[in-house]
């Protein structure tokens, strides 16, 4: 049995958490399944599975090896179908990450169309507000909003979100509506940071010279999650600055009110980033093209 076949067996055992069920599904003797995994462990010099009489569970090394096996086997599947032109021939796993608000409001509602067009693709979607480690966490690509910091990644710009400042009607009734940035001294900002404990940038506004400046503002609440950020604003806890598209429904319903429209914060760039690979799998390129087309109506050039 070659290494590739052994990897396929290991992946099946890991997914089913059972040597017996893997043997039944693959049509092989249970002894052959067990021997293949033992050969892998001997070759790798580590234990991949914890075995008890009641269950089979991956070790930490086994989990890492499983993830890499899935990617490699998917690449092998794609290699065998690389000259087939049908989009339905795309297969394999895709692991992607994007901001939670973008996933919930724009991408996930349209995912059925993509998965119907590519029924052999398995999608793992992470939607968080933290910056994931693309390479270490094994992501094929991630969508990032804001200025990019990791120059080792390849970036594909998609456009920018128009960003606004807003508050709830209840907040404005209590504190008044600011007419100019200098009025903010008497207002409260809901602070947003990617990691709690970090310093908030403050209120962002044009500096009059083609750039932007950050004004320090008081505020009793700091959050690190976009949903908490929006909810806190709805509760009247202060002013927020966020992409208009994410708040459009609240604005149109009168639940939030845009303020200081003549002093908007800087637009937020949106990019797809991925690790450098000589030959990016076609399934990844097709997905990135689909995301770009899906987001195009909501972004400014």
Residue pairs with C-beta under 8 A, 6 or more apart in sequence:
1 9
1 32
1 35
1 36
1 39
3 40
3 43
4 73
4 76
5 36
6 36
6 37
6 39
6 40
7 40
7 69
7 72
7 73
8 73
9 22
9 26
9 28
9 33
9 36
9 37
10 36
10 37
10 40
10 48
10 65
10 66
10 69
11 66
11 69
11 70
11 73
12 22
12 25
12 26
13 19
13 22
13 33
13 37
13 49
13 56
14 48
14 49
14 58
14 62
14 66
16 22
16 25
17 55
17 56
17 57
18 55
18 56
19 30
19 33
19 34
19 37
19 56
20 30
22 33
23 29
23 30
23 32
23 33
26 33
37 48
37 49
40 48
41 47
41 48
41 49
44 61
44 65
46 59
46 61
47 59
47 61
47 62
48 58
48 59
48 61
48 62
48 65
48 66
49 56
49 57
49 58
49 59
49 62
50 56
50 57
50 58
50 59
58 66
67 138
68 138
70 93
71 93
71 138
73 92
74 91
74 92
74 93
74 281
74 283
75 92
75 281
77 91
77 92
78 90
78 91
78 92
78 281
78 282
78 283
81 89
81 90
81 91
82 282
87 117
87 118
87 286
88 117
88 118
88 119
88 120
89 120
90 118
90 120
90 121
90 282
90 283
90 286
91 120
91 121
91 283
92 120
92 121
92 122
92 281
92 283
93 121
93 122
93 123
93 124
94 121
94 122
94 123
94 124
94 140
94 283
94 284
94 287
95 124
95 126
95 138
95 139
95 140
96 123
96 124
96 125
96 126
96 139
96 140
96 141
96 142
96 143
96 287
97 125
97 126
97 127
97 128
97 132
97 139
97 142
97 143
98 107
98 125
98 126
98 127
98 142
98 143
98 291
99 127
99 128
99 129
99 143
99 144
99 145
99 226
100 127
100 128
100 129
100 225
100 226
100 227
101 226
101 227
101 230
101 246
102 127
102 143
102 145
102 246
102 295
103 125
103 127
104 127
105 245
105 246
106 245
106 294
106 295
106 298
107 125
107 291
107 294
107 295
108 125
110 294
111 123
111 125
114 287
114 290
115 121
115 123
118 283
118 286
121 283
121 287
123 287
126 132
126 139
129 194
129 224
129 225
129 226
130 194
130 195
131 144
131 149
131 194
132 139
132 142
134 141
134 142
134 150
134 153
134 273
134 274
134 275
135 275
139 274
140 274
140 281
140 284
140 287
141 272
141 273
141 274
141 284
141 287
141 288
142 272
142 273
142 274
143 158
143 270
143 271
143 272
143 291
143 295
144 270
144 271
144 272
144 273
145 161
145 243
145 268
145 269
145 270
146 268
146 269
147 269
148 155
148 269
148 271
148 273
150 273
152 275
152 276
153 273
153 274
153 275
153 276
154 273
154 274
154 275
154 276
155 271
155 272
155 273
156 271
156 272
156 273
156 274
156 288
156 292
157 269
157 270
157 271
158 270
158 271
158 272
158 291
158 292
158 295
158 296
158 299
159 269
159 270
159 295
159 296
159 299
159 300
159 301
160 267
160 268
160 269
160 270
160 299
160 300
160 301
161 243
161 244
161 245
161 246
161 267
161 268
161 270
161 298
161 299
161 300
162 243
162 244
162 245
162 264
162 267
162 300
163 241
163 242
163 243
163 244
163 264
163 265
163 266
163 267
163 268
164 241
164 242
164 243
164 244
164 247
164 258
164 261
164 264
164 265
165 203
165 239
165 240
165 241
165 258
165 259
165 260
165 263
165 264
165 265
166 233
166 239
166 240
166 241
166 242
166 247
166 250
166 251
166 256
166 257
166 258
166 259
167 233
167 236
167 238
167 239
167 240
167 256
167 257
167 259
168 233
168 234
168 235
168 236
168 255
168 256
168 257
169 254
169 255
169 257
170 236
171 188
171 233
171 236
171 237
171 238
171 239
172 257
172 259
174 236
175 186
175 187
175 188
176 183
176 186
177 257
177 259
178 184
178 187
178 259
178 260
179 260
180 260
180 263
181 203
181 205
181 215
181 260
181 263
184 203
184 215
184 217
184 239
187 217
187 218
187 238
187 239
188 217
188 218
188 219
188 220
188 237
188 238
188 239
189 200
189 202
189 203
189 217
189 218
189 219
189 238
189 239
189 240
190 219
190 221
190 222
190 223
190 229
190 232
190 233
190 237
190 238
190 239
190 240
191 200
191 219
191 221
191 222
191 223
192 200
192 222
192 223
192 224
192 226
192 229
192 240
193 199
193 200
193 222
193 223
193 224
194 224
195 224
196 222
196 224
200 219
200 222
201 214
202 214
202 215
202 216
202 217
203 214
203 215
203 216
203 217
203 239
203 241
204 212
204 213
204 214
204 215
204 241
204 265
204 266
205 212
205 213
205 215
205 260
205 263
205 264
205 265
206 212
206 213
206 263
206 264
207 213
212 265
212 266
217 239
219 238
220 237
220 238
221 232
221 237
221 238
223 229
223 232
226 242
226 246
229 240
229 242
230 240
230 242
230 246
230 247
230 250
232 238
232 240
233 239
233 240
233 256
234 250
234 255
234 256
239 259
241 265
243 268
244 251
245 298
247 256
250 256
251 257
251 258
267 300
270 295
270 299
272 288
272 291
272 292
274 280
274 284
274 288
